[in-house]
């Protein structure tokens, strides 16, 4: 999948950490949520329904996002049936999403959600389009080609996009501004947390089914 708009793509670790701080998060907190999603996915066996790994990753990731977010003073919410946490002061909301192998790859590749999103996500992404000017206060090298007028009171939505295929793990925190047919098509900004050549996920823990032992999952270099 390719993006139509030139998204801001941040991969430098210092830039990513600085931007995360502006958004109210640390890299370690988000990596912990990714680890929860990976553990939940790998807790499933071939006796589970086909959709179980993705659903478990999304469910447990949403719960851990809320646990960490609420401990930081964020508010639990379920806007448009999307479980999230809301940073009222910064006017931001955060959710998790299982995404495909475009995750953390440089443009023109983009992460695309694995499951079709409903009308609630369409409204969330459309709201982001109306809030783009909020980001002009942040350092940018690329200006989106099309920007709607800002709408007061709109919450800007970010998704923790996680890709996991076997032992390969990639993740990014990204702000979508385009959706078509229930799938992400464009992004305003993407922050790489675990990239294809990154060992940042080496400490992610996998818990085997039946309370088996924990062990580290390495991130596969490509």
C-alpha positions in Angstrom: 0.0 0.0 0.0 1.3 3.5 -0.8 0.4 6.9 0.5 -0.9 9.7 -1.6 0.2 12.5 0.8 3.8 13.1 1.8 3.7 12.1 5.5 6.3 13.4 8.0 8.3 10.2 8.6 10.5 10.3 11.8 12.9 7.5 12.3 15.9 9.2 14.0 15.7 7.9 17.7 16.3 11.4 19.2 13.7 13.0 17.0 11.2 10.2 17.8 11.8 10.5 21.5 11.5 14.3 21.4 8.2 14.1 19.5 6.8 11.4 21.8 7.6 13.7 24.7 5.6 16.4 23.1 2.7 13.9 22.7 3.0 12.9 26.4 4.5 9.4 26.0 7.9 7.7 26.3 9.3 5.1 23.9 9.5 2.6 26.8 5.8 3.0 27.6 4.7 2.3 24.0 7.1 -0.6 23.6 5.5 -2.1 26.6 2.1 -1.9 24.9 3.6 -3.4 21.8 5.0 -6.3 23.9 1.6 -6.9 25.4 0.1 -7.2 21.9 2.8 -9.6 20.8 2.4 -11.7 23.9 -1.4 -11.9 23.4 -1.0 -12.9 19.8 1.5 -15.6 20.6 -0.7 -16.9 23.4 -3.1 -18.3 20.8 -2.8 -21.9 19.5 -4.0 -23.5 16.3 -7.1 -24.6 18.3 -8.2 -21.0 18.6 -10.5 -19.4 15.9 -8.6 -17.9 13.0 -9.4 -14.4 14.1 -8.2 -15.0 17.7 -4.5 -13.8 17.4 -5.5 -10.4 15.9 -8.4 -9.9 18.3 -6.4 -10.9 21.4 -3.6 -8.5 20.4 -6.1 -5.7 19.9 -8.0 -6.4 23.1 -4.9 -6.8 25.4 -3.2 -3.9 23.7 -6.2 -1.6 24.3 -6.3 -2.6 27.9 -2.5 -2.0 28.5 -2.8 1.3 26.7 -5.5 2.4 29.1 -3.7 1.1 32.1 -0.6 3.1 31.3 -2.5 6.1 30.0 -4.8 6.4 33.0 -1.8 6.1 35.4 -0.4 9.2 33.5 -3.6 11.1 34.0 -5.3 10.4 30.6 -9.0 9.6 30.5 -10.4 6.3 29.4 -12.9 6.7 26.6 -14.7 4.8 23.8 -15.4 7.4 21.2 -17.2 6.1 18.1 -16.8 2.5 19.6 -13.0 2.8 19.4 -11.4 2.1 22.8 -8.8 4.8 23.6 -7.3 7.1 26.1 -7.7 10.9 25.8 -5.2 13.6 26.7 -7.6 16.4 27.4 -4.9 19.1 27.8 -3.2 18.3 24.5 -6.5 17.4 22.8 -5.1 14.0 21.7 -6.5 10.5 21.7 -4.6 7.2 21.3 -5.7 3.8 20.2 -4.0 0.6 19.1 -4.3 -1.2 15.7 -2.9 -4.4 14.1 -1.3 -3.3 10.9 0.4 -5.0 7.9 4.0 -5.2 6.7 4.1 -1.6 5.6 4.5 -0.7 9.3 7.7 1.3 10.0 8.8 1.2 6.3 9.7 4.5 4.7 7.3 6.1 2.3 5.8 5.4 -0.2 5.0 2.3 2.0 2.5 2.9 4.8 0.9 0.8 7.6 -2.5 -0.5 6.7 -4.9 -1.9 9.3 -5.3 -5.7 9.1 -9.1 -5.5 9.7 -11.5 -3.2 7.9 -12.4 -0.3 10.1 -16.0 0.8 10.6 -17.6 4.3 10.3 -16.3 5.3 13.7 -12.7 5.2 12.4 -13.8 7.1 9.2 -15.1 9.9 11.5 -11.9 9.9 13.6 -9.7 10.2 10.5 -11.9 12.9 9.0 -11.6 14.8 12.3 -7.8 14.6 11.9 -8.1 16.3 8.5 -9.8 19.2 10.2 -7.0 19.5 12.8 -4.0 19.6 10.6 -3.1 23.2 11.3 -2.6 22.3 15.0 0.6 20.6 13.9 2.1 23.6 12.1 3.5 24.7 15.5 5.7 21.6 15.5 8.9 21.4 13.4 8.1 20.0 10.0 10.0 19.4 6.8 7.0 18.4 4.7 3.7 20.2 4.5 0.7 18.0 3.5 -0.6 18.8 0.0 -4.2 19.3 1.2 -5.2 20.7 4.6 -8.8 21.5 5.7 -9.6 24.4 8.0 -9.1 23.6 11.7 -12.2 22.9 13.8 -12.1 24.0 17.4 -12.5 21.2 20.0 -11.5 18.4 17.7 -9.3 15.7 19.1 -6.4 14.6 17.0 -6.2 10.8 16.9 -3.1 8.7 16.9 -2.8 4.9 16.4 -0.1 2.6 17.8 0.4 0.5 14.7 1.9 -3.0 15.4 3.0 -5.6 12.9 3.9 -9.1 14.1 4.7 -12.0 11.9 6.4 -14.8 13.7 9.4 -13.3 15.4 9.4 -10.2 13.2 8.0 -7.2 15.0 7.7 -3.6 13.8 5.7 -0.7 15.4 5.0 3.0 14.9 2.8 5.7 16.4 1.1 7.4 13.6 -1.6 10.0 12.8 -3.8 9.0 9.8 -5.6 11.6 7.7 -7.0 9.4 5.0 -9.2 6.3 4.9 -10.9 4.5 2.1 -13.1 1.4 2.2 -12.3 1.0 5.9 -8.5 1.0 5.5 -5.9 3.7 6.2 -4.6 5.4 3.0 -2.8 8.6 4.2 -0.9 9.8 7.2 0.1 13.2 8.5 2.9 12.0 10.7 4.6 8.7 11.5 7.0 8.0 14.4 9.0 4.7 14.0 9.3 2.9 17.3 10.6 -0.4 16.0 11.9 -0.4 12.5 13.1 -3.2 10.1 16.7 -2.7 11.0 16.1 -1.9 14.7 16.8 -4.1 17.7 14.4 -2.0 19.7 12.0 -4.9 20.2 14.7 -7.3 21.5 13.4 -6.9 25.0 9.8 -7.7 24.2 8.6 -10.7 26.1 6.6 -13.5 24.7 4.5 -15.7 27.1 3.8 -19.1 25.9 0.3 -20.7 26.3 -0.5 -22.7 29.4 1.7 -20.4 31.6 4.9 -21.5 29.9 8.2 -19.7 30.4 8.9 -16.3 29.1 11.7 -15.6 26.7 12.9 -12.7 24.5 11.7 -12.3 21.0 14.4 -10.8 18.7 13.6 -8.4 16.0 14.5 -9.8 12.6 16.7 -7.6 10.5 15.9 -7.4 6.8 
